[in-house]
Amino acid sequence: ELNIIIAGVGGQGVILMSELLGNAAVKDGLNVRGSEVLGMAVRGGSVSSTIRIGNGVFGPLIPTGRCDILVGMEPAEALRNISYLSPSSLVIVNTEAIAPFTVALGESRYPSLEKIIEKLTGASGKVITLNAVQVATGAGSQLAANIVMLGALFGTGRLPVRLETIEGEIQARFAAKLVPINLRAFDLGYQTCQQELN
């Protein structure tokens, strides 16, 4: 059983990531359950998705403390899911923060990145950080930050999905001219995570 949470804000491609992963897992013959939680369905609202892979998985919801890998497309959104973590959890965080509009309105304060990482580190086994937007820009488009993070997720070595299957999903999903950029983004995310782990 593998329990994954992908958390971010609207417009970051969280749902696309979970669809690519879920479809690839199904193609590889795995049992998959998932659910999406859309906060305010506007850019800037919280979005999270759960993907559960394994034969013993029947429902889409991950119990508290049972998340194996938390992917934070946005630091504060990763922190919002801290109750699902345990000492065996792995966290991958995109360090590029998007302060919610409530901060812009002066109604709330955005915690510092250091504080967020500190809290996540205390609640999990390991935290891997990368600036997915910078990495994606290096691949050819900052819009591919979600694919960088998907690559990092695969770079953990914990997923039972074959690399060629997920790469096939990326090729099938994007327009031909965007495929090389997204495959490069995936590869860079994968390599970045592997380097952090070694």
Residue, then its C-alpha position, 0 to 999 in steps of 0.5 A: e500500500l502506498n499513500i500519496i498526497i499532492a497539495g497545492v493551489g489552483g492553477q498549479g496543475v495538482i489534478l493533472m499530476s494525480e491524473l497522470l500518476g493514476n492513469a499510469a498506475v492503472k496501465d501497469g495493472l495496479n489497484v488505484r483509488g483517489s480523490e480530489v479536494l478543491g477548495m475555492a476553485v479559483r487560482g489561489g484556492s487550496v487544491s489537494s489530491t490523494i492517490r492510493i496504490g495497492n491491493g489492500v486499498f478500498g477507499p480514496l481517503i488516507p487515514t491521519g498519519r498514514c501518508d507515505i509521500l507528501v508532494g507540496m507544490e506550495p510550501a504552506e499547502a504542504l504544511r496544511n497536510i501535516s497531520y497525515l505525516s509520520p516518522s516514515s513519511l517522505v515530503i517533497v516541497n517546491t520552495e516557490a511560495i504563493a501567498p494566498f490572497t488573504v495575506a495580500l488583504g492583510e488578514s493573515r500572515y504567511p509563515s517563513l519557508e524555514k519555519i514550514i520546512e522545520k515543522l515538516t521535518g519534525a513531523s516526517g522522516k525526510v524533507i526534500t526541497l527544490n525550486a520546481v519553477q526554476v528547474a522547469t524554467g531550465a527545462g524550457s517552461q516554468l509551466a512545467a513545474n508540476i511535471v518537475m515535481l512528478g519527476a521528483l516523486f518518481g525519483t524517490g524510488r518508492l513508486p511501483v509504476r514503471l518510468e516508461t509508463i508515466e513517460g507514455e502518459i506525459q507524451a499522450r497528454f501534451a501537445a507534440k511541441l510541449v512533449p520534449i519540454n515536459l519529458r525534460a522537466f520530468d527527468l530534471g525533477y527525477q535527477t534532483c530528487q535522486q541527488e538529494l536522497n544520495 
